[in-house]
Amino acid sequence: MARTYAMENLTYRTAGLIDDILREGAHDGAAVARSFEEYAVEASIAKVGGTEVLDEALRAVSAFKKVVLMVLGTAMQTYGQTLNDEQEILGYAADIMVGTYAAKSAVLLARAAAAAPTPHADLHEAAARTFVNDAAQRVDGAARNALAAMAEGDTLRVLLAALHRILKVAPINTVTLRRRLADALVARGRYILES
């Protein structure tokens, strides 16, 4: 959390310095290029730091992939050839896969925004980190429900312990991130992450 705090402030500070230059002069391409050139080192530091924070979210996504393999593997062992008849289990697995794919897509887009750098890369990061956090809760819930439908007693306890070892995603302060996104939306009066 402290690292995220520092990276967030570094990004805002750099953006503020660039904004100050733009306020003083023209907004043509040359002025924008000069402002980015003057703060290229700071922007690079923000990019690298932001990418490292997003890498943590990408390691969470890799845990989601392991969870889907665990649920489907348990389902194959439990139902074998009749798995197609277990629509509820397949529904839970599909929910996990959708969450995994969407989370990875969000993180990759945020990383691309940080690498570009786009004007609102920090907002892309906030949106991706919030989504991954929320997806972790949905993945955990779907996996627990699927495992509880397939096992009970000691077997269920072992499966849940394995799930806990796989899905060690520390929660983050999404209240702050959601407020930042909402404030940006209100300030701009429109969707904030459009190209």
Backbone bond lengths (Angstrom), bond angles and torsions (degrees), N, CA, C in turn:
res aa  C-N    CA-C-N  psi(-1)  N-CA   C-N-CA  omega(-1)  CA-C   N-CA-C  phi
1 M - - - 1.448 - - 1.530 110.26 -
2 A 1.300 117.18 -40.78 1.462 119.98 179.59 1.522 110.79 -63.91
3 R 1.319 116.05 -37.38 1.466 120.28 178.90 1.529 110.84 -65.39
4 T 1.328 115.95 -42.43 1.461 120.76 177.29 1.519 110.23 -61.79
5 Y 1.324 115.64 -42.94 1.466 121.09 178.66 1.531 110.46 -58.20
6 A 1.313 115.93 -47.07 1.465 119.97 -178.68 1.525 110.98 -64.89
7 M 1.325 117.36 -42.82 1.458 120.88 -179.01 1.527 110.97 -67.05
8 E 1.318 116.73 -38.40 1.466 120.92 177.91 1.521 110.23 -61.38
9 N 1.318 116.74 -46.62 1.451 120.58 -179.44 1.524 112.29 -67.93
10 L 1.305 117.09 -37.52 1.464 121.20 176.70 1.528 109.91 -61.15
11 T 1.323 116.72 -43.58 1.464 121.25 -179.62 1.522 110.94 -64.52
12 Y 1.340 116.59 -46.73 1.463 120.17 178.81 1.529 111.49 -62.36
13 R 1.319 116.23 -40.65 1.462 119.90 -179.14 1.524 110.56 -62.78
14 T 1.344 116.57 -45.75 1.463 120.96 -179.97 1.522 110.69 -63.35
15 A 1.328 116.71 -44.75 1.465 120.07 178.47 1.525 110.80 -61.61
16 G 1.313 117.16 -38.71 1.464 121.04 177.96 1.516 112.62 -63.77
17 L 1.333 116.28 -41.01 1.460 120.10 178.44 1.529 111.19 -63.77
18 I 1.324 115.93 -41.07 1.466 120.24 178.13 1.531 109.99 -66.68
19 D 1.323 116.97 -42.67 1.470 121.05 177.58 1.526 111.37 -59.13
20 D 1.336 117.32 -39.22 1.463 120.71 179.30 1.527 111.27 -60.25
21 I 1.315 116.63 -42.21 1.467 120.24 178.77 1.528 110.00 -65.02
22 L 1.321 116.73 -43.03 1.457 119.98 -178.44 1.528 112.12 -66.25
23 R 1.317 116.97 -33.12 1.472 120.14 178.50 1.519 111.63 -67.18
24 E 1.313 116.43 -29.82 1.466 120.82 -177.39 1.530 112.66 -77.25
25 G 1.306 118.06 -26.86 1.460 119.71 -172.96 1.508 113.00 -129.20
26 A 1.290 113.42 -164.04 1.464 120.75 -179.57 1.522 110.34 -71.20
27 H 1.301 115.13 162.83 1.467 120.22 -179.64 1.527 110.94 -107.64
28 D 1.327 116.82 24.65 1.456 118.64 178.56 1.533 109.65 -76.82
29 G 1.300 116.17 173.19 1.461 121.25 -177.01 1.519 113.42 -58.28
30 A 1.330 116.64 -36.78 1.467 120.30 -179.05 1.525 111.35 -66.36
31 A 1.338 116.71 -40.28 1.473 120.16 179.31 1.521 110.78 -66.13
32 V 1.321 115.91 -40.89 1.467 119.73 178.59 1.526 109.48 -64.47
33 A 1.325 116.74 -43.90 1.467 120.60 179.24 1.527 111.37 -61.10
34 R 1.342 116.92 -42.01 1.472 120.26 178.65 1.525 111.42 -62.49
35 S 1.332 116.38 -40.61 1.466 118.90 -178.44 1.522 110.80 -67.01
36 F 1.327 116.36 -39.79 1.462 118.56 178.18 1.521 111.31 -69.64
37 E 1.330 116.26 -35.39 1.458 120.13 178.64 1.521 111.29 -64.81
38 E 1.333 116.02 -40.90 1.464 120.12 -178.73 1.526 111.95 -64.31
39 Y 1.316 117.25 -33.75 1.465 121.22 -177.60 1.525 112.00 -114.15
40 A 1.323 116.79 31.65 1.463 121.45 -178.75 1.529 111.80 -63.02
41 V 1.314 117.00 -40.57 1.471 120.24 -179.02 1.525 110.00 -64.86
42 E 1.338 116.10 -46.51 1.462 120.03 -179.92 1.527 111.25 -62.98
43 A 1.346 115.95 -40.71 1.466 119.81 178.23 1.527 110.51 -64.22
44 S 1.334 117.46 -37.45 1.468 120.76 177.79 1.524 111.51 -65.48
45 I 1.315 115.96 -40.55 1.464 120.23 178.07 1.531 109.29 -62.10
46 A 1.328 116.81 -44.53 1.466 121.11 179.10 1.519 110.59 -62.02
47 K 1.325 116.04 -40.27 1.471 120.73 -179.77 1.519 110.84 -63.71
48 V 1.313 117.26 -49.54 1.464 121.02 -178.99 1.527 110.73 -62.57
49 G 1.324 116.42 -46.32 1.462 120.08 179.89 1.511 112.14 -63.58
50 G 1.324 116.97 -42.89 1.461 120.73 178.71 1.515 112.05 -64.59
51 T 1.321 116.28 -38.21 1.459 120.40 177.86 1.519 110.66 -64.21
52 E 1.338 117.14 -38.96 1.464 119.53 178.30 1.523 111.15 -64.11
53 V 1.337 116.93 -39.15 1.466 120.15 176.95 1.517 109.86 -64.37
54 L 1.335 116.63 -40.89 1.462 120.09 178.74 1.530 111.51 -69.56
55 D 1.334 116.68 -29.24 1.463 119.32 175.97 1.523 111.13 -60.18
56 E 1.330 116.75 -35.46 1.465 119.77 176.55 1.527 110.37 -61.88
57 A 1.315 117.32 -40.30 1.469 121.15 177.81 1.522 110.12 -66.05
58 L 1.377 117.00 -35.82 1.461 120.58 178.34 1.525 110.29 -67.56
59 R 1.404 118.38 -34.39 1.462 118.76 176.42 1.525 109.69 -67.03
60 A 1.360 118.67 -31.42 1.464 120.52 175.30 1.520 110.34 -64.15
61 V 1.344 116.54 -40.82 1.465 120.77 -179.88 1.528 110.21 -62.12
62 S 1.310 117.46 -36.52 1.472 119.23 177.98 1.526 110.46 -64.38
63 A 1.329 117.47 -31.42 1.466 120.59 175.37 1.525 110.43 -68.00
64 F 1.337 117.24 -37.16 1.463 120.47 177.39 1.528 110.11 -59.44
65 K 1.339 116.26 -40.71 1.468 120.36 179.52 1.527 110.68 -61.93
66 K 1.323 116.53 -40.71 1.469 119.83 178.54 1.521 111.20 -65.29
67 V 1.332 116.55 -35.12 1.464 120.17 178.98 1.524 110.47 -64.73
68 V 1.334 117.40 -43.34 1.467 118.90 -179.86 1.523 110.31 -64.20
69 L 1.327 117.07 -37.85 1.473 119.72 177.19 1.526 111.04 -65.52
70 M 1.322 116.28 -38.51 1.464 120.52 178.33 1.527 110.66 -63.29
71 V 1.338 116.25 -47.73 1.469 120.25 -178.32 1.519 110.32 -64.65
72 L 1.324 117.91 -46.64 1.472 119.84 -179.81 1.526 111.91 -67.54
73 G 1.331 116.73 -36.09 1.467 119.40 177.04 1.519 111.55 -64.53
74 T 1.316 116.17 -43.56 1.467 120.24 177.25 1.522 110.30 -63.77
75 A 1.319 116.59 -39.87 1.469 120.66 179.39 1.526 110.92 -64.43
76 M 1.315 117.55 -41.65 1.479 120.47 178.58 1.530 110.51 -64.75
77 Q 1.334 117.34 -40.80 1.459 120.18 178.32 1.523 111.22 -66.62
78 T 1.320 116.06 -37.01 1.462 120.49 -176.49 1.519 112.21 -77.17
79 Y 1.333 117.86 -43.78 1.460 121.25 -171.48 1.516 114.72 -110.13
80 G 1.313 117.60 -19.76 1.456 120.52 179.83 1.519 112.19 55.16
81 Q 1.316 116.52 -128.07 1.466 122.92 -176.20 1.530 113.18 -67.99
82 T 1.323 117.97 -16.68 1.470 119.95 -178.82 1.535 112.50 -92.69
83 L 1.318 117.57 10.04 1.462 120.91 -178.91 1.528 111.75 -57.46
84 N 1.327 117.29 -34.24 1.465 119.91 179.31 1.524 112.85 -58.68
85 D 1.326 117.33 -23.36 1.466 121.38 179.26 1.528 112.34 -82.19
86 E 1.315 117.79 -9.96 1.473 122.42 -176.46 1.532 110.22 -97.33
87 Q 1.324 115.46 71.68 1.460 121.47 -174.63 1.532 113.32 -62.40
88 E 1.309 116.98 -34.52 1.466 119.17 179.53 1.527 111.04 -65.41
89 I 1.318 116.07 -43.73 1.470 120.50 179.03 1.522 109.60 -64.19
90 L 1.337 116.14 -44.48 1.465 119.81 178.50 1.527 111.11 -64.00
91 G 1.321 116.62 -33.11 1.466 120.44 176.33 1.519 111.85 -64.78
92 Y 1.331 116.07 -43.40 1.468 119.24 176.79 1.530 110.69 -62.70
93 A 1.328 116.82 -42.94 1.463 120.36 179.00 1.525 110.42 -63.00
94 A 1.329 116.54 -40.37 1.468 120.29 178.05 1.524 110.97 -63.42
95 D 1.334 117.07 -40.60 1.468 120.17 177.55 1.524 111.10 -59.87
96 I 1.327 115.97 -41.23 1.470 120.17 179.23 1.530 109.97 -65.86
97 M 1.331 116.75 -42.70 1.469 120.24 -179.71 1.526 111.56 -65.20
98 V 1.328 117.20 -41.55 1.465 120.64 178.38 1.530 109.72 -62.57
99 G 1.330 116.86 -46.13 1.462 120.46 178.52 1.510 112.36 -60.59
100 T 1.329 116.24 -39.96 1.465 121.42 179.87 1.519 111.23 -65.19
101 Y 1.320 115.99 -47.93 1.467 120.44 -178.21 1.527 110.90 -64.95
102 A 1.325 116.70 -44.26 1.467 120.76 179.96 1.528 111.00 -64.85
103 A 1.336 117.39 -41.13 1.465 120.61 179.68 1.528 110.70 -64.34
104 K 1.324 116.74 -44.01 1.466 118.88 179.40 1.527 110.26 -64.58
105 S 1.322 117.07 -39.99 1.465 120.74 178.53 1.528 110.81 -61.59
106 A 1.335 117.09 -43.35 1.469 121.29 179.75 1.528 110.87 -62.57
107 V 1.321 116.36 -43.85 1.472 119.89 -179.14 1.528 110.85 -66.86
108 L 1.330 116.98 -41.77 1.469 119.36 179.73 1.527 111.30 -64.39
109 L 1.333 117.51 -38.78 1.462 120.45 177.33 1.527 110.40 -65.20
110 A 1.328 116.82 -42.36 1.459 120.16 178.93 1.528 111.10 -64.78
111 R 1.318 116.84 -38.29 1.471 119.68 177.47 1.519 110.82 -65.47
112 A 1.337 116.79 -39.54 1.463 120.56 178.03 1.530 110.16 -64.79
113 A 1.333 116.81 -39.85 1.466 120.67 178.04 1.523 110.72 -63.98
114 A 1.317 117.27 -38.29 1.462 120.99 178.69 1.525 111.07 -69.68
115 A 1.327 116.62 -34.79 1.459 120.53 -177.84 1.519 112.09 -75.96
116 A 1.338 118.38 -24.60 1.463 121.80 -172.40 1.519 114.49 -62.93
117 P 1.276 127.55 -46.08 1.457 129.16 -23.45 1.528 110.09 -77.80
118 T 1.306 116.03 141.37 1.456 120.44 176.97 1.526 108.53 -90.62
119 P 1.333 117.31 159.49 1.465 119.92 -176.81 1.527 113.90 -60.13
120 H 1.307 117.83 -28.66 1.460 120.05 -175.61 1.530 111.60 -118.32
121 A 1.321 116.68 39.01 1.463 120.86 -178.87 1.524 111.41 -58.87
122 D 1.330 117.39 -35.29 1.458 120.06 179.66 1.526 111.27 -64.88
123 L 1.337 116.99 -33.54 1.461 120.00 177.84 1.523 111.30 -72.61
124 H 1.327 116.66 -35.67 1.465 120.02 174.52 1.532 109.55 -60.87
125 E 1.338 115.57 -43.75 1.464 119.64 179.14 1.527 110.96 -62.52
126 A 1.324 116.82 -44.23 1.472 120.49 179.94 1.517 111.08 -61.38
127 A 1.331 116.73 -42.18 1.462 120.60 179.68 1.526 111.16 -66.05
128 A 1.329 116.59 -42.95 1.467 120.04 -179.30 1.525 111.49 -65.73
129 R 1.320 116.81 -45.14 1.463 120.14 -179.04 1.526 111.19 -64.52
130 T 1.332 116.73 -38.51 1.467 120.42 177.21 1.514 110.21 -64.56
131 F 1.328 116.69 -45.16 1.460 119.89 -179.47 1.526 111.42 -62.43
132 V 1.325 117.40 -44.79 1.465 120.69 179.99 1.526 110.61 -61.69
133 N 1.317 117.15 -42.39 1.463 120.45 177.66 1.523 110.96 -58.96
134 D 1.334 116.27 -48.22 1.464 120.43 179.80 1.527 111.46 -65.53
135 A 1.332 116.20 -39.47 1.464 120.35 179.27 1.524 110.78 -63.32
136 A 1.330 117.65 -35.87 1.466 120.79 178.85 1.524 110.50 -59.72
137 Q 1.319 116.49 -40.64 1.465 119.85 178.64 1.529 111.59 -67.29
138 R 1.343 116.11 -40.37 1.471 119.37 178.88 1.528 111.40 -67.85
139 V 1.332 116.50 -41.48 1.467 120.81 178.60 1.522 109.85 -62.16
140 D 1.324 116.86 -45.33 1.461 121.01 178.80 1.531 110.93 -59.79
141 G 1.325 117.27 -46.17 1.466 120.69 -179.57 1.516 112.61 -63.45
142 A 1.322 116.90 -44.40 1.465 120.38 179.52 1.521 110.81 -64.54
143 A 1.328 117.13 -41.51 1.464 120.81 179.91 1.525 110.88 -64.80
144 R 1.324 116.85 -44.15 1.470 120.46 178.82 1.528 110.93 -60.73
145 N 1.327 116.33 -44.51 1.465 119.69 179.64 1.526 111.62 -63.89
146 A 1.318 116.59 -41.67 1.464 120.15 178.88 1.529 110.85 -64.27
147 L 1.322 116.67 -46.12 1.467 120.02 -179.03 1.524 111.30 -65.07
148 A 1.327 116.83 -38.90 1.473 120.24 178.58 1.527 111.32 -66.09
149 A 1.322 117.00 -28.25 1.466 120.29 177.61 1.522 112.10 -76.41
150 M 1.331 116.81 -19.23 1.465 120.22 -175.57 1.520 113.81 -105.58
151 A 1.312 118.20 -17.35 1.466 120.17 -174.87 1.519 109.74 -146.08
152 E 1.321 114.24 165.92 1.467 119.68 175.37 1.516 108.74 -150.57
153 G 1.319 115.76 172.45 1.465 121.22 177.13 1.514 112.73 61.15
154 D 1.354 114.80 -138.62 1.464 120.87 -177.06 1.527 112.25 -62.68
155 T 1.316 116.70 -36.93 1.472 119.74 179.78 1.517 110.41 -61.83
156 L 1.324 116.58 -43.97 1.464 120.26 178.18 1.526 110.59 -64.00
157 R 1.319 117.54 -42.13 1.463 120.24 179.55 1.533 111.03 -61.27
158 V 1.318 117.20 -40.22 1.468 120.84 178.35 1.533 110.20 -65.19
159 L 1.335 116.10 -44.02 1.470 119.74 179.42 1.530 111.35 -63.70
160 L 1.323 117.04 -41.42 1.467 120.21 179.04 1.530 111.86 -67.11
161 A 1.328 116.34 -35.59 1.473 119.93 176.33 1.529 109.79 -65.17
162 A 1.329 116.72 -40.63 1.465 120.61 177.38 1.532 110.53 -64.55
163 L 1.325 116.28 -41.61 1.462 120.49 177.39 1.526 110.40 -59.70
164 H 1.313 116.51 -43.41 1.470 121.05 179.50 1.526 111.25 -62.07
165 R 1.335 117.20 -38.61 1.470 120.28 178.27 1.526 111.37 -68.05
166 I 1.327 116.60 -37.25 1.467 120.34 -178.47 1.522 111.46 -73.27
167 L 1.315 116.42 -45.36 1.456 121.74 -169.89 1.525 111.22 -100.86
168 K 1.329 115.58 63.32 1.464 121.00 178.09 1.525 108.46 -93.57
169 V 1.325 115.80 77.57 1.458 121.14 178.52 1.519 107.32 -108.02
170 A 1.321 116.10 111.99 1.465 120.30 -179.66 1.524 109.24 -70.87
171 P 1.323 117.48 132.29 1.465 119.27 178.56 1.523 110.62 -66.90
172 I 1.327 115.22 152.12 1.463 120.94 178.68 1.527 108.71 -119.47
173 N 1.303 115.89 168.79 1.456 121.45 -179.87 1.522 109.55 -79.72
174 T 1.329 116.23 86.59 1.460 119.54 -179.56 1.523 112.14 -76.41
175 V 1.317 117.85 -16.60 1.468 119.89 177.70 1.529 109.43 -60.61
176 T 1.312 116.82 -48.15 1.463 121.15 179.34 1.518 111.08 -63.63
177 L 1.332 116.55 -43.38 1.465 119.87 -179.51 1.526 111.24 -65.08
178 R 1.332 117.02 -43.01 1.474 120.35 179.03 1.532 110.97 -64.65
179 R 1.318 117.09 -38.15 1.465 119.45 177.94 1.526 111.07 -65.10
180 R 1.334 116.11 -40.52 1.466 119.28 178.32 1.523 110.53 -61.77
181 L 1.333 116.73 -43.28 1.464 120.73 178.59 1.528 111.23 -65.18
182 A 1.329 116.42 -42.94 1.467 120.49 179.77 1.523 111.14 -65.11
183 D 1.327 117.23 -42.19 1.461 120.74 178.87 1.533 111.38 -61.49
184 A 1.333 115.70 -40.96 1.466 119.73 178.53 1.530 110.74 -65.97
185 L 1.317 116.79 -39.36 1.467 121.00 177.88 1.527 110.70 -62.72
186 V 1.310 116.74 -46.21 1.466 121.12 179.83 1.530 110.35 -64.11
187 A 1.325 116.62 -43.98 1.467 120.59 -178.66 1.522 112.39 -62.70
188 R 1.319 116.55 -37.54 1.466 120.00 -178.20 1.528 112.19 -89.66
189 G 1.327 116.62 -21.99 1.462 120.35 -179.53 1.512 114.07 70.71
190 R 1.311 116.51 19.47 1.462 121.00 -179.78 1.527 108.85 -162.35
191 Y 1.319 115.21 175.06 1.459 121.01 177.13 1.521 109.10 -54.81
192 I 1.320 117.03 132.50 1.471 119.73 -169.40 1.515 115.40 -91.91
193 L 1.313 117.91 -12.44 1.471 118.94 -173.86 1.516 112.54 -112.49
194 E 1.341 117.06 18.49 1.462 118.40 178.58 1.509 110.06 -73.06
195 S 1.342 114.61 154.11 1.463 117.70 -178.33 1.505 112.44 -81.82
